[in-house]
């Protein structure tokens, strides 16, 4: 079992930055992929960034590439999503997730990010 707790969301203006955190507890492995998803109102949940605990080969969706950075801190069992140059279209509930056997199985409760224009 893996428990995930997100924090760091909030209301910001376009162009601002936010850093989301995802604290993981329970059984994780170096092969576990930690991912960030987001879901805007009326839309499907979308995978936007992912990384494993070794920090190698991070993944970014095109919509966030160059603006968002994902990083893992093994000592703190925490994954971060640094979000810069935020846009109103980044408004969504952001979820942290962890894989088991190659599939995202564990989910956090989500944190709201609202970007005003």
Backbone torsions as a table, in degrees:
resi	resn	phi	psi	omega
1	UNK	NA	142.5	177.7
2	UNK	-129.0	133.4	175.7
3	UNK	-111.8	136.9	-177.1
4	UNK	-127.0	134.0	178.4
5	UNK	-131.1	117.8	178.9
6	UNK	-91.4	155.0	172.9
7	UNK	-155.7	164.8	173.2
8	UNK	108.3	-3.3	178.7
9	UNK	-71.0	173.7	178.5
10	UNK	166.6	-170.3	179.8
11	UNK	-106.6	122.6	179.4
12	UNK	-134.9	171.3	176.8
13	UNK	-97.0	158.6	176.9
14	UNK	-55.3	135.6	-178.6
15	UNK	94.8	-15.0	179.8
16	UNK	-77.1	176.6	178.4
17	UNK	-124.2	154.3	173.2
18	UNK	-144.2	152.2	172.7
19	UNK	-123.4	121.3	175.6
20	UNK	-93.9	146.3	177.1
21	UNK	-122.9	148.0	176.2
22	UNK	-134.2	108.7	179.5
23	UNK	-91.7	124.8	-177.8
24	UNK	-108.1	140.8	174.0
25	UNK	-137.8	155.8	-176.2
26	UNK	102.2	-157.9	-173.4
27	UNK	-87.4	111.8	171.3
28	UNK	-128.9	156.7	-177.3
29	UNK	-129.6	164.5	-179.8
30	UNK	-60.9	-25.8	179.6
31	UNK	-83.6	-8.5	179.3
32	UNK	-65.8	131.9	172.0
33	UNK	-94.1	129.7	173.6
34	UNK	-102.4	129.4	-175.5
35	UNK	-128.4	156.7	171.3
36	UNK	-115.1	131.4	174.6
37	UNK	-120.1	163.0	171.8
38	UNK	-142.9	151.7	179.5
39	UNK	-136.6	114.4	176.4
40	UNK	-85.7	157.9	-179.2
41	UNK	-55.1	128.8	177.5
42	UNK	76.2	6.5	-178.0
43	UNK	-122.4	166.1	179.7
44	UNK	-77.0	158.4	175.4
45	UNK	-72.6	133.3	-174.2
46	UNK	-122.4	137.0	177.2
47	UNK	-80.5	121.2	-174.9
48	UNK	-115.8	-24.0	-179.4
49	UNK	-160.6	148.3	179.4
50	UNK	-153.5	154.0	-179.5
51	UNK	-159.1	152.4	171.7
52	UNK	-101.5	174.5	-171.9
53	UNK	-69.1	-14.5	174.8
54	UNK	-80.9	-13.2	178.8
55	UNK	82.6	4.3	-175.7
56	UNK	-86.2	151.8	171.7
57	UNK	48.6	59.6	176.1
58	UNK	-65.0	151.5	178.2
59	UNK	-111.0	140.7	174.0
60	UNK	-136.1	137.9	170.0
61	UNK	-71.7	152.8	-178.7
62	UNK	-57.5	-32.7	-175.5
63	UNK	-66.6	-19.2	-177.6
64	UNK	-120.8	-6.6	-176.3
65	UNK	-59.9	132.7	-179.4
66	UNK	88.9	-13.6	179.0
67	UNK	-115.5	-34.1	-177.5
68	UNK	-107.6	146.4	176.0
69	UNK	-132.7	128.4	176.6
70	UNK	-102.9	140.9	-179.7
71	UNK	-147.0	150.6	178.9
72	UNK	-119.7	142.9	177.3
73	UNK	-122.6	100.9	-175.7
74	UNK	-62.1	-38.5	-176.3
75	UNK	-62.9	-31.4	-178.3
76	UNK	-103.5	0.1	-176.1
77	UNK	49.6	44.6	-175.4
78	UNK	-131.6	139.6	175.2
79	UNK	-115.3	139.2	-176.8
80	UNK	-117.0	152.9	170.2
81	UNK	-129.4	104.5	176.8
82	UNK	-85.3	121.8	-175.9
83	UNK	-117.0	114.8	179.7
84	UNK	-113.1	163.2	177.5
85	UNK	49.1	49.9	-176.0
86	UNK	-65.0	145.7	-179.3
87	UNK	-120.7	157.4	177.1
88	UNK	-55.7	-32.3	180.0
89	UNK	-72.6	-5.4	173.2
90	UNK	-83.1	-5.7	179.1
91	UNK	-61.5	124.9	-176.8
92	UNK	-177.8	170.7	165.8
93	UNK	-89.4	127.7	-177.9
94	UNK	-102.7	131.3	-178.1
95	UNK	-119.3	140.7	171.1
96	UNK	-97.1	144.9	-179.6
97	UNK	-146.1	156.1	179.3
98	UNK	-131.6	144.3	-178.6
99	UNK	-88.8	156.7	167.8
100	UNK	-141.8	126.4	-175.8
101	UNK	53.9	38.8	172.9
102	UNK	83.3	1.1	179.7
103	UNK	-125.0	144.0	176.7
104	UNK	-68.8	114.2	-174.8
105	UNK	-117.0	-32.6	-175.6
106	UNK	-107.2	138.2	-173.9
107	UNK	-132.7	146.2	170.8
108	UNK	-84.2	-178.5	-175.6
109	UNK	-84.7	-12.8	179.1
110	UNK	94.0	150.5	176.2
111	UNK	-137.7	135.1	-175.0
112	UNK	-81.8	132.7	171.3
113	UNK	-120.9	123.8	179.1
114	UNK	-124.6	125.3	-179.4
115	UNK	-115.4	117.7	-179.7
116	UNK	-93.4	150.0	-177.8
117	UNK	-89.5	NA	NA
